[in-house]
Amino acid sequence: MNINWKQAYRYRLRPNGAQQRRLLQLCGSARYAWNQVLTGRNEEYKEYLEDIESAKCWGEDVSLVPKPRPINRFSFTYDLNKLMAEEENSFLKTQGHSQVLQQKMQDLYSAFSRFFKGKGGYPQFKTKNGYNSIRFPQGINLDEKNKRIFLPKTGFVRYRKSRDIEGDIKNVTVSFFSGEWYVSIQTQKEIEVPEIDLKTMLETEADNALGIDMGAVRFCTFSDGRYEESLKSNELTRLDEKIAIAQRQLKNKKKGSNRRLRLIKRISRLHQKKANIRYDIHQKLSTQICNSHAIVVAEELKIKNMTKSAKGSLLNPGKNVKAKSGLNRSILSEGWGQFFKMLEYKQKKRGHIFLQINPKNTSRTCPKCGHVSKDNRRTQAHFCCTNCGYTANADENAAGNILRAGLARLAQEVNSKRSQHCEPSEAEQ
């Protein structure tokens, strides 16, 4: 089976002084357009709420109040054209790029769409010192031999080539953060992926399946008894200490001073280095797992809910707030969500299966007798069944239960498909 596979190649750019100023202008114009259009939308919605309150006060029909403009791609394009037509925004035509601004409006529309679907927060205003990015949908020319790429209104910019690019270029995203410029080149190519036959895979690859249990003490534990230690290595621990020291120094710096700005940039670079180390570990471990296992089963964790603050309120204060805060930091620093995404797309590219199941009672169920009780796991590392006396490492037991639950779901899917294709043995009378 052939599919169109999209992949991004990310490199560090090496622009000269003039090119950096030009890219900053493009980022500034895109950021200005985002903030202005978002401001207009917020004011429209605020006026709508005020009109509703006014209608209620005067006893009028609320349904007759005109609703704000719909959220769609065309409305944001209209907002952009109206913004560029104003005389005070003439710099958008000279310093900006029409396609870059249009792509930024598409990003704003996507942000609103995610918000209404419950997949993200309300779109926020962009700041000059925050994360800045622009996207070029066309007009790009890649010169891999000389390690440079042509960007519209910028010219040929050199980049640090680490690997060859495969496929047709669809778009290019240029971003600036932590004092460095990066380019992400998205390509598309047709690849051949083996078709998944669940029945054959369960019969032949069942022994090649793997269950994964995520944890705070261990990064992950596998159903075959292996495990990976927490990502809090010595290097990451030293980075955390440097970040903590720099953040304590930051509160004593005067706002707006050059020393405070330099310290903010240093903290940003330390965070970026920490993220790069974590990303490298995830990439290597996920590749190793996907190369050796046709079926990978993990927990479907609600990380956002797991890391909610336990502070509570003045009327209902939380309990064990300090301990819960430390647990939240540990979970977020491990990067479980990023690791799951890597497993998912790498398994899909190989024609393998990545499955996530409900984690309920996976750490409390005995694999021998099936007894479920919270008393089976009284400590973090030890599992002891109160019914049959079975003992094991708690994380290894949970990983085994996760694998069995995943294989059971796959077998159920095979049986349901088989029953759909079966014909009745006797005709109904």
C-alpha positions as CSV (number, residue, x, y, z in Angstrom):
1,M,0.0,0.0,0.0
2,N,1.4,3.4,-1.1
3,I,0.7,6.5,1.0
4,N,1.8,10.1,0.8
5,W,4.2,10.5,3.7
6,K,4.9,14.0,5.1
7,Q,8.1,14.6,6.9
8,A,9.9,17.7,8.3
9,Y,13.7,18.3,8.2
10,R,14.9,20.8,10.7
11,Y,18.3,22.7,10.5
12,R,19.9,25.6,12.1
13,L,20.2,28.7,9.8
14,R,23.3,30.8,9.5
15,P,22.0,34.2,8.2
16,N,24.3,37.2,8.0
17,G,23.5,40.5,9.6
18,A,21.4,41.9,6.8
19,Q,19.5,38.7,6.4
20,Q,18.8,38.6,10.2
21,R,17.3,42.1,10.0
22,R,15.2,41.1,7.1
23,L,13.9,38.0,8.8
24,L,13.1,40.0,11.9
25,Q,11.1,42.5,9.8
26,L,9.1,39.6,8.3
27,C,8.5,38.1,11.8
28,G,7.5,41.5,13.1
29,S,5.0,42.2,10.4
30,A,3.4,38.7,10.8
31,R,3.3,39.2,14.6
32,Y,1.6,42.7,14.2
33,A,-1.0,41.3,11.8
34,W,-1.8,38.4,14.2
35,N,-2.2,40.8,17.2
36,Q,-4.3,43.4,15.3
37,V,-6.7,40.8,13.9
38,L,-7.0,39.1,17.3
39,T,-7.7,42.4,18.9
40,G,-10.5,43.1,16.4
41,R,-12.1,39.7,17.1
42,N,-11.9,40.3,20.8
43,E,-13.6,43.7,20.5
44,E,-16.3,42.3,18.3
45,Y,-17.1,39.5,20.8
46,K,-17.0,42.0,23.7
47,E,-19.5,44.3,21.9
48,Y,-21.7,41.3,21.3
49,L,-21.8,40.4,25.0
50,E,-22.6,44.0,25.9
51,D,-25.5,44.1,23.4
52,I,-26.9,40.9,24.9
53,E,-26.7,42.4,28.4
54,S,-28.4,45.6,27.1
55,A,-31.2,43.5,25.4
56,K,-31.8,41.7,28.7
57,C,-32.0,44.9,30.6
58,W,-34.6,46.4,28.2
59,G,-36.5,43.2,28.0
60,E,-35.8,42.7,24.3
61,D,-35.5,39.4,22.4
62,V,-31.9,38.2,22.7
63,S,-32.1,36.2,19.5
64,L,-32.4,39.4,17.5
65,V,-29.0,40.7,18.6
66,P,-26.6,40.4,15.6
67,K,-24.0,37.7,16.2
68,P,-20.3,38.3,15.5
69,R,-18.8,37.2,12.3
70,P,-18.2,33.5,11.8
71,I,-14.8,31.9,12.4
72,N,-13.6,30.7,9.0
73,R,-10.7,31.1,6.6
74,F,-12.4,33.7,4.5
75,S,-13.2,36.0,7.3
76,F,-9.6,36.1,8.5
77,T,-8.5,36.8,4.9
78,Y,-11.0,39.7,4.8
79,D,-9.6,41.0,8.1
80,L,-6.0,40.9,6.7
81,N,-7.0,42.7,3.5
82,K,-8.8,45.4,5.5
83,L,-5.8,45.8,7.8
84,M,-3.4,46.2,4.9
85,A,-5.6,48.7,3.2
86,E,-5.3,51.2,6.1
87,E,-2.8,53.9,5.5
88,E,-1.0,53.6,8.9
89,N,-0.3,49.9,8.0
90,S,1.4,50.5,4.7
91,F,4.6,49.0,6.1
92,L,3.0,45.6,5.9
93,K,3.3,45.8,2.1
94,T,6.9,47.0,2.1
95,Q,8.4,45.2,5.1
96,G,6.1,42.2,5.0
97,H,5.3,39.4,2.6
98,S,1.8,38.7,1.4
99,Q,2.0,34.9,1.6
100,V,3.7,35.0,5.0
101,L,0.8,37.2,6.3
102,Q,-1.8,34.9,4.8
103,Q,-0.2,31.9,6.3
104,K,-0.2,33.7,9.7
105,M,-3.9,34.2,9.3
106,Q,-4.4,30.5,8.6
107,D,-2.5,29.8,11.8
108,L,-4.8,32.1,13.8
109,Y,-7.8,30.3,12.3
110,S,-6.3,27.0,13.3
111,A,-5.8,28.3,16.8
112,F,-9.5,29.3,17.1
113,S,-10.6,25.9,15.7
114,R,-8.5,24.0,18.3
115,F,-10.0,26.2,21.0
116,F,-13.6,25.6,20.0
117,K,-12.9,21.8,19.7
118,G,-11.4,21.8,23.3
119,K,-7.9,20.9,22.1
120,G,-6.2,24.1,23.1
121,G,-6.5,27.4,24.9
122,Y,-7.8,30.7,23.6
123,P,-5.3,32.3,21.1
124,Q,-2.9,34.7,22.9
125,F,-1.1,37.8,21.7
126,K,2.4,37.3,20.4
127,T,5.3,39.2,22.0
128,K,8.6,40.4,20.5
129,N,10.8,38.3,22.8
130,G,8.7,35.2,22.5
131,Y,8.6,32.4,20.0
132,N,8.5,33.9,16.4
133,S,7.9,32.0,13.2
134,I,6.9,32.6,9.6
135,R,6.0,30.2,6.9
136,F,6.7,30.3,3.1
137,P,4.4,28.1,1.1
138,Q,6.2,28.6,-2.2
139,G,9.1,30.5,-3.8
140,I,11.7,28.4,-2.1
141,N,14.8,27.1,-3.8
142,L,17.0,24.5,-2.1
143,D,20.7,24.2,-2.9
144,E,21.8,21.2,-0.9
145,K,25.2,21.0,-2.6
146,N,26.2,24.4,-1.3
147,K,24.2,24.0,1.9
148,R,21.9,27.0,1.4
149,I,18.3,27.8,0.8
150,F,16.6,30.7,-1.0
151,L,13.9,32.5,1.0
152,P,11.6,35.1,-0.6
153,K,12.7,38.7,0.1
154,T,15.7,37.4,2.0
155,G,17.9,35.6,-0.6
156,F,20.1,32.5,-0.2
157,V,20.7,31.7,3.5
158,R,23.2,29.1,4.6
159,Y,22.2,26.3,7.0
160,R,24.0,23.5,8.9
161,K,23.2,20.4,6.9
162,S,23.0,17.2,8.9
163,R,21.2,14.9,6.5
164,D,19.8,14.8,3.0
165,I,16.3,15.9,2.2
166,E,14.0,13.4,0.5
167,G,10.7,14.2,-1.3
168,D,9.0,17.3,-2.7
169,I,9.1,20.5,-0.7
170,K,5.6,21.6,0.4
171,N,6.5,24.6,2.6
172,V,9.3,26.1,4.7
173,T,9.0,27.4,8.3
174,V,11.6,29.8,9.7
175,S,11.6,30.3,13.4
176,F,13.6,32.3,15.9
177,F,14.0,31.4,19.6
178,S,16.7,31.2,22.2
179,G,18.8,33.6,20.1
180,E,19.0,31.2,17.1
181,W,17.4,30.9,13.7
182,Y,16.0,27.5,12.5
183,V,14.4,26.3,9.3
184,S,12.0,23.4,9.1
185,I,11.4,22.0,5.6
186,Q,8.3,19.9,5.2
187,T,8.4,17.4,2.3
188,Q,6.0,14.9,0.9
189,K,6.9,11.6,-0.8
190,E,5.1,8.4,-1.7
191,I,6.3,5.4,0.4
192,E,5.2,1.8,0.4
193,V,3.8,0.6,3.7
194,P,2.9,-3.0,4.3
195,E,-0.8,-3.6,4.8
196,I,-1.8,-4.6,8.3
197,D,-3.5,-8.0,8.7
198,L,-4.5,-8.2,12.3
199,K,-5.2,-11.9,12.2
200,T,-1.8,-12.8,10.7
201,M,0.0,-10.3,13.0
202,L,-1.6,-11.8,16.1
203,E,-0.7,-15.3,15.1
204,T,2.8,-14.6,14.0
205,E,3.9,-11.5,15.9
206,A,2.2,-12.0,19.3
207,D,5.6,-12.9,20.8
208,N,7.0,-9.8,19.3
209,A,4.6,-7.5,21.1
210,L,5.5,-5.1,23.8
211,G,3.7,-3.4,26.6
212,I,4.9,-0.1,28.1
213,D,4.1,1.3,31.5
214,M,5.2,5.0,32.1
215,G,6.3,6.1,35.5
216,A,7.9,8.9,37.5
217,V,10.6,6.9,39.2
218,R,11.4,5.0,36.0
219,F,10.8,6.6,32.6
220,C,9.2,3.4,31.3
221,T,9.0,-0.3,32.1
222,F,8.5,-3.0,29.5
223,S,6.5,-6.1,29.7
224,D,9.6,-8.3,29.0
225,G,11.2,-7.0,32.3
226,R,13.5,-4.4,30.8
227,Y,13.1,-0.7,31.9
228,E,14.6,2.7,31.1
229,E,15.8,4.9,33.9
230,S,14.3,8.4,34.5
231,L,15.6,11.1,32.2
232,K,17.0,12.9,35.2
233,S,20.6,12.1,34.2
234,N,23.5,14.0,35.7
235,E,23.6,16.4,32.7
236,L,19.9,17.2,33.0
237,T,20.3,17.6,36.8
238,R,23.1,20.1,36.3
239,L,21.0,22.0,33.8
240,D,18.1,22.2,36.3
241,E,20.4,23.6,38.9
242,K,21.8,26.2,36.5
243,I,18.2,27.2,35.6
244,A,17.2,27.5,39.2
245,I,20.2,29.7,40.0
246,A,19.5,32.0,37.0
247,Q,15.8,32.3,37.9
248,R,16.7,33.4,41.4
249,Q,19.0,36.0,40.0
250,L,16.3,37.2,37.6
251,K,14.0,38.6,40.3
252,N,16.8,41.0,41.4
253,K,17.3,42.4,38.0
254,K,15.7,45.7,37.0
255,K,13.0,45.3,34.4
256,G,14.0,46.7,31.0
257,S,17.7,46.5,31.8
258,N,20.3,44.9,29.5
259,R,21.5,42.6,32.2
260,R,18.0,41.2,32.8
261,L,17.5,40.7,29.0
262,R,20.8,38.8,28.8
263,L,19.8,36.6,31.7
264,I,16.5,35.9,30.1
265,K,18.3,34.8,26.9
266,R,20.6,32.6,29.0
267,I,17.7,30.9,30.7
268,S,16.0,30.3,27.4
269,R,19.2,28.7,26.0
270,L,19.4,26.4,29.0
271,H,15.8,25.3,28.6
272,Q,16.4,24.7,24.9
273,K,19.5,22.6,25.6
274,K,17.4,20.5,28.1
275,A,14.7,20.0,25.5
276,N,17.2,18.9,22.9
277,I,18.7,16.3,25.2
278,R,15.2,14.9,26.0
279,Y,14.3,14.9,22.3
280,D,17.4,13.0,21.4
281,I,16.7,10.3,24.1
282,H,13.1,9.9,22.9
283,Q,14.2,9.6,19.3
284,K,16.7,6.9,19.9
285,L,14.6,4.9,22.3
286,S,11.5,5.0,20.1
287,T,13.5,3.9,17.1
288,Q,14.9,1.0,19.0
289,I,11.5,-0.1,20.1
290,C,9.8,0.2,16.7
291,N,12.6,-1.7,14.9
292,S,12.2,-4.7,17.1
293,H,8.5,-4.9,17.9
294,A,5.5,-5.2,15.5
295,I,2.9,-4.4,18.2
296,V,3.4,-1.8,20.9
297,V,0.8,-1.1,23.5
298,A,0.9,1.8,25.9
299,E,-1.5,3.6,28.3
300,E,-3.8,6.4,27.1
301,L,-2.8,8.9,29.7
302,K,-4.5,12.2,30.2
303,I,-1.3,14.1,31.0
304,K,-3.1,17.5,31.2
305,N,-5.4,16.2,33.9
306,M,-2.6,14.3,35.7
307,T,-0.6,17.5,36.1
308,K,-3.3,19.8,37.3
309,S,-2.4,21.9,40.3
310,A,-3.5,20.7,43.8
311,K,-3.4,24.2,45.3
312,G,-7.1,24.6,45.4
313,S,-8.7,27.8,46.6
314,L,-9.0,29.8,49.9
315,L,-12.3,28.1,50.8
316,N,-11.1,24.6,49.7
317,P,-7.3,24.4,50.0
318,G,-5.6,21.4,48.5
319,K,-3.6,18.7,50.4
320,N,0.0,17.7,49.9
321,V,0.4,20.6,47.5
322,K,4.2,20.6,47.6
323,A,4.4,16.8,46.9
324,K,1.9,17.1,44.1
325,S,3.8,20.0,42.6
326,G,7.0,17.9,42.6
327,L,5.2,15.0,40.9
328,N,3.8,17.4,38.2
329,R,7.3,18.7,37.4
330,S,8.6,15.1,37.2
331,I,5.9,14.0,34.8
332,L,6.2,17.1,32.5
333,S,10.0,16.9,32.4
334,E,9.8,13.3,31.1
335,G,7.9,14.3,28.0
336,W,5.5,11.3,27.7
337,G,3.3,13.0,25.1
338,Q,6.3,13.6,22.8
339,F,7.4,10.0,23.2
340,F,4.0,8.6,22.3
341,K,3.8,10.7,19.2
342,M,7.2,9.3,18.0
343,L,6.1,5.7,18.7
344,E,2.8,6.3,16.8
345,Y,4.3,7.7,13.5
346,K,7.2,5.4,13.5
347,Q,5.0,2.3,13.9
348,K,2.7,3.6,11.2
349,K,5.6,4.1,8.7
350,R,6.7,0.5,9.2
351,G,3.2,-0.9,8.9
352,H,3.2,-1.9,12.5
353,I,0.6,-1.3,15.3
354,F,0.7,1.3,18.1
355,L,-2.2,1.0,20.5
356,Q,-3.2,2.9,23.6
357,I,-5.6,1.5,26.1
358,N,-7.4,2.7,29.2
359,P,-5.0,2.6,32.1
360,K,-7.7,1.9,34.7
361,N,-6.7,-0.9,37.2
362,T,-3.6,-1.9,35.1
363,S,-1.4,-1.6,38.2
364,R,-4.0,-3.2,40.6
365,T,-4.9,-6.4,38.6
366,C,-3.3,-9.7,39.4
367,P,-2.3,-11.6,36.2
368,K,-2.7,-15.0,37.8
369,C,-6.1,-14.8,39.4
370,G,-7.5,-11.6,38.0
371,H,-8.2,-10.1,41.4
372,V,-8.5,-6.3,41.4
373,S,-7.8,-4.3,44.6
374,K,-5.9,-1.2,45.6
375,D,-4.4,-3.2,48.4
376,N,-2.5,-5.3,45.8
377,R,-0.1,-2.3,45.4
378,R,0.6,-0.8,48.7
379,T,4.0,0.6,47.7
380,Q,5.4,2.2,44.5
381,A,7.7,-0.7,43.5
382,H,6.1,-3.9,45.0
383,F,2.9,-5.8,43.9
384,C,1.4,-8.5,46.0
385,C,-2.0,-10.0,45.3
386,T,-4.1,-10.2,48.5
387,N,-6.0,-13.1,47.0
388,C,-3.5,-15.6,45.7
389,G,-0.2,-14.2,47.0
390,Y,1.4,-13.5,43.6
391,T,4.3,-11.0,43.9
392,A,6.2,-9.0,41.2
393,N,7.6,-5.7,40.5
394,A,4.6,-3.3,40.3
395,D,5.7,-1.6,37.1
396,E,6.5,-4.9,35.3
397,N,3.1,-6.2,36.4
398,A,1.4,-3.1,35.0
399,A,3.3,-3.4,31.7
400,G,2.2,-7.0,31.3
401,N,-1.5,-6.1,32.0
402,I,-1.3,-3.4,29.4
403,L,0.1,-5.8,26.8
404,R,-2.6,-8.4,27.6
405,A,-5.4,-5.8,27.4
406,G,-4.0,-4.5,24.0
407,L,-3.8,-8.0,22.5
408,A,-7.3,-8.7,23.8
409,R,-8.7,-5.6,22.0
410,L,-6.9,-6.5,18.8
411,A,-8.3,-10.1,19.0
412,Q,-11.8,-8.7,19.5
413,E,-11.4,-6.5,16.4
414,V,-10.4,-9.6,14.4
415,N,-13.4,-11.6,15.6
416,S,-15.8,-8.7,14.9
417,K,-14.6,-8.4,11.4
418,R,-14.8,-12.1,10.9
419,S,-18.4,-12.1,12.2
420,Q,-19.4,-9.3,9.8
421,H,-18.3,-11.4,6.8
422,C,-19.9,-14.6,8.0
423,E,-23.2,-15.6,6.2
424,P,-26.1,-17.1,8.2
425,S,-26.2,-20.9,8.2
426,E,-29.9,-21.0,7.9
427,A,-32.4,-18.7,6.3
428,E,-34.9,-17.1,8.6
429,Q,-38.4,-18.3,8.1
